[in-house]
Amino acid sequence: MIQAADLPDTVPVFPLPGALLLPRSRLPLHIFEPRYLQMLEDTLKTPQRLIGMVQPCSRQLQEDALHEIGCAGRVTQFSETEDGRYLITLSGVSRFRIEHETDGFTPYRRCQIDWDGFSRDLGRVEADAKFDRLEFLDLLERFFLSRNLSTDWEALKDADDELLINSLSMMLDFDPEDKQALLEAPGLATRRETLTTLIEFALLGGSNEEVLQ
C-alpha cells in the first residue's frame, strides 16, 4: 500500500471522458495511442507507477481544460497484445487537486498536484451507516429493466457498501459531468446519494443512453 509520504508532487494525467476511477477500486484500460503508450512506459519505470485519471471540462470555452479534481491509480496489471497495445488495470489510490500543468518534453500531459484534503482515500474501506440496501436495489432493478441490462443480483446483495456504490458509479454510463460529481463526493454516503439521484433522474427520462460500459 502506498503511504502519504510516498505520493509524488507530479503525475502524468490521462484525460478520458466518462472513465471514472475511485480510491480502492479498479479500472481496466486499453492503451493504444502512441503518447499514452509512452506514458505507460515511463510510468512503469517509477516506484509508485501512478497515472492520474481526470475528466476533461465539457463546459469550458478553453480547449483541453481539465477538471480540478482527479484520482490517481497505480498500474497493478498489464499485458501486451501482439500488435503493441496494452491492457492495463489501475487500482485507485487517492484523489488529488490539480495545481497547474507542467511544461516538459513528454507527448502526454503532466500536472503538479496537491493531495491535501483526501487523506481518507488512503484509509480503510468506508461503510455507509444509513444505506438502505433493499430500497436501493429495488431502484437499481427498475433502472436495469428499463435499459434491458442484466447483472448478478446475488453478488450485488453480498458486496460491501463501498464496493457496490463505487463499482456502480464507475460502470454506469452517466455523462462526464455526472461522473465528476460522483468523484468529488466527500464520502461514501454522499456518493450513494448522488448516485441515487442520477438513477432516479434517468428513470424519469433524463437520458436514453444509460448502459453499462
C-alpha positions as CSV (number, residue, x, y, z in Angstrom):
1,M,0.0,0.0,0.0
2,I,1.3,3.5,-0.9
3,Q,1.8,5.8,2.1
4,A,1.0,9.5,2.0
5,A,4.8,10.3,2.2
6,D,5.4,8.4,-0.9
7,L,2.9,10.3,-3.1
8,P,4.7,12.4,-5.8
9,D,4.1,16.0,-6.5
10,T,3.7,15.5,-10.2
11,V,1.8,12.8,-12.1
12,P,1.1,12.0,-15.7
13,V,-2.6,12.6,-16.4
14,F,-4.9,10.7,-18.7
15,P,-8.0,12.8,-19.7
16,L,-10.7,10.3,-20.7
17,P,-14.3,11.4,-20.7
18,G,-16.6,9.2,-18.7
19,A,-13.8,7.0,-17.3
20,L,-14.1,7.2,-13.6
21,L,-11.5,5.9,-11.1
22,L,-12.2,5.9,-7.4
23,P,-10.0,5.0,-4.4
24,R,-9.7,1.3,-3.6
25,S,-11.4,0.5,-7.0
26,R,-10.1,-1.0,-10.2
27,L,-10.3,0.5,-13.7
28,P,-9.4,-1.6,-16.8
29,L,-8.0,0.5,-19.7
30,H,-7.0,-0.2,-23.2
31,I,-3.9,1.8,-24.2
32,F,-3.1,2.2,-27.9
33,E,-2.3,5.8,-28.7
34,P,1.4,6.4,-29.1
35,R,1.5,9.2,-26.5
36,Y,-0.2,7.0,-23.9
37,L,2.0,4.1,-24.7
38,Q,4.9,6.4,-23.9
39,M,3.2,7.5,-20.7
40,L,2.8,3.8,-19.6
41,E,6.4,3.0,-20.4
42,D,7.6,6.0,-18.4
43,T,5.2,5.2,-15.5
44,L,6.4,1.7,-15.2
45,K,9.9,3.0,-14.5
46,T,8.7,4.9,-11.4
47,P,8.5,3.5,-7.9
48,Q,4.8,4.3,-7.4
49,R,3.6,3.6,-11.0
50,L,0.8,6.2,-10.8
51,I,-1.4,7.6,-13.5
52,G,-3.9,10.4,-12.8
53,M,-7.3,9.9,-14.3
54,V,-9.1,13.2,-15.0
55,Q,-12.3,14.4,-16.7
56,P,-12.0,17.0,-19.5
57,C,-14.2,20.0,-18.8
58,S,-17.1,19.9,-21.3
59,R,-18.5,23.2,-20.2
60,Q,-15.3,25.3,-20.5
61,L,-14.5,27.5,-23.5
62,Q,-10.8,26.9,-23.1
63,E,-9.7,23.9,-25.2
64,D,-8.2,21.0,-23.3
65,A,-9.3,22.3,-19.9
66,L,-9.4,19.7,-17.2
67,H,-11.4,19.3,-14.0
68,E,-9.5,20.4,-11.0
69,I,-10.0,17.1,-9.1
70,G,-8.9,13.7,-10.4
71,C,-7.9,10.3,-9.0
72,A,-4.5,8.6,-9.2
73,G,-4.3,4.9,-9.8
74,R,-1.4,2.5,-9.6
75,V,-0.7,0.2,-12.5
76,T,-1.2,-3.2,-10.9
77,Q,-1.7,-5.3,-14.0
78,F,-0.6,-5.0,-17.6
79,S,-0.3,-7.2,-20.7
80,E,0.8,-6.5,-24.2
81,T,-1.0,-7.6,-27.3
82,E,0.7,-8.9,-30.4
83,D,0.2,-5.6,-32.2
84,G,1.8,-3.5,-29.4
85,R,-1.3,-2.4,-27.5
86,Y,-1.6,-2.7,-23.7
87,L,-4.4,-3.9,-21.5
88,I,-3.8,-2.4,-18.0
89,T,-5.6,-2.2,-14.7
90,L,-5.4,0.9,-12.5
91,S,-6.0,0.4,-8.8
92,G,-7.3,3.6,-7.3
93,V,-5.0,5.2,-4.7
94,S,-6.2,8.7,-3.9
95,R,-7.9,11.7,-5.3
96,F,-5.9,14.9,-5.9
97,R,-6.3,18.5,-6.8
98,I,-4.5,19.9,-9.9
99,E,-2.4,23.0,-9.2
100,H,-1.1,23.5,-12.7
101,E,0.0,21.7,-15.8
102,T,3.8,21.3,-16.1
103,D,5.9,22.1,-19.1
104,G,8.0,19.4,-20.5
105,F,9.0,17.3,-23.5
106,T,6.7,14.4,-23.0
107,P,4.0,13.8,-25.6
108,Y,1.4,13.3,-22.8
109,R,0.3,15.8,-20.1
110,R,1.7,16.1,-16.6
111,C,0.4,18.1,-13.7
112,Q,1.6,19.5,-10.4
113,I,-0.9,18.2,-7.9
114,D,-1.9,18.5,-4.2
115,W,-3.1,15.5,-2.2
116,D,-4.3,17.6,0.8
117,G,-7.9,17.1,1.7
118,F,-8.1,13.4,0.6
119,S,-6.4,11.6,3.5
120,R,-9.4,9.3,3.9
121,D,-8.7,7.8,0.4
122,L,-5.6,6.1,1.9
123,G,-7.5,4.7,4.8
124,R,-9.8,1.8,5.4
125,V,-12.8,0.7,3.3
126,E,-15.7,3.0,4.0
127,A,-19.2,1.9,5.2
128,D,-22.5,3.7,4.8
129,A,-24.4,3.5,8.1
130,K,-27.7,4.9,6.5
131,F,-27.6,2.7,3.4
132,D,-31.0,1.1,2.8
133,R,-29.7,-1.7,0.5
134,L,-33.1,-3.2,-0.2
135,E,-34.6,0.1,-1.3
136,F,-31.5,0.9,-3.4
137,L,-31.5,-2.5,-5.1
138,D,-35.2,-2.1,-5.9
139,L,-34.4,1.2,-7.6
140,L,-31.5,-0.3,-9.4
141,E,-33.5,-3.2,-10.7
142,R,-36.1,-0.8,-12.2
143,F,-33.2,1.1,-13.8
144,F,-31.7,-2.1,-15.3
145,L,-35.0,-3.3,-16.5
146,S,-35.7,0.0,-18.3
147,R,-32.3,-0.4,-20.1
148,N,-32.6,-4.2,-20.7
149,L,-29.5,-4.7,-18.6
150,S,-28.6,-7.8,-16.6
151,T,-26.3,-8.4,-13.6
152,D,-25.5,-10.8,-10.9
153,W,-28.0,-9.7,-8.2
154,E,-26.7,-12.1,-5.6
155,A,-23.3,-10.6,-5.9
156,L,-24.8,-7.1,-5.5
157,K,-26.6,-8.2,-2.4
158,D,-23.4,-9.6,-0.9
159,A,-21.0,-6.8,-1.9
160,D,-19.9,-4.5,0.9
161,D,-21.2,-0.9,0.7
162,E,-18.1,0.7,-0.8
163,L,-17.6,-2.0,-3.5
164,L,-21.3,-1.8,-4.5
165,I,-21.5,2.0,-4.7
166,N,-18.1,2.6,-6.2
167,S,-18.5,-0.1,-8.8
168,L,-21.9,1.2,-10.0
169,S,-20.5,4.8,-10.0
170,M,-17.7,3.7,-12.3
171,M,-19.7,1.3,-14.5
172,L,-22.9,3.1,-15.2
173,D,-22.7,5.3,-18.3
174,F,-23.5,8.7,-16.9
175,D,-22.4,12.0,-18.5
176,P,-18.8,13.1,-17.7
177,E,-20.1,15.9,-15.5
178,D,-22.1,13.5,-13.5
179,K,-19.1,11.2,-13.2
180,Q,-17.2,14.2,-11.8
181,A,-19.9,14.8,-9.2
182,L,-19.5,11.2,-8.1
183,L,-15.8,11.6,-7.9
184,E,-16.0,14.8,-5.9
185,A,-18.4,13.4,-3.3
186,P,-16.6,13.8,0.0
187,G,-17.6,10.4,1.4
188,L,-19.4,7.2,0.5
189,A,-22.8,8.3,1.9
190,T,-22.7,11.4,-0.3
191,R,-21.7,9.4,-3.3
192,R,-24.5,7.0,-2.7
193,E,-27.0,9.9,-2.5
194,T,-25.6,11.4,-5.7
195,L,-25.8,8.0,-7.5
196,T,-29.4,7.5,-6.3
197,T,-30.3,10.9,-7.7
198,L,-28.8,10.2,-11.1
199,I,-30.6,6.9,-11.3
200,E,-33.9,8.4,-10.4
201,F,-33.4,11.2,-12.9
202,A,-32.6,8.7,-15.6
203,L,-35.7,6.7,-14.8
204,L,-37.7,9.9,-15.2
205,G,-36.4,10.3,-18.8
206,G,-33.3,12.4,-18.1
207,S,-31.4,10.3,-20.7
208,N,-31.9,7.4,-23.0
209,E,-28.3,6.3,-23.2
210,E,-27.6,4.8,-19.8
211,V,-25.8,1.5,-20.5
212,L,-23.1,-0.5,-18.8
213,Q,-19.6,0.2,-20.2
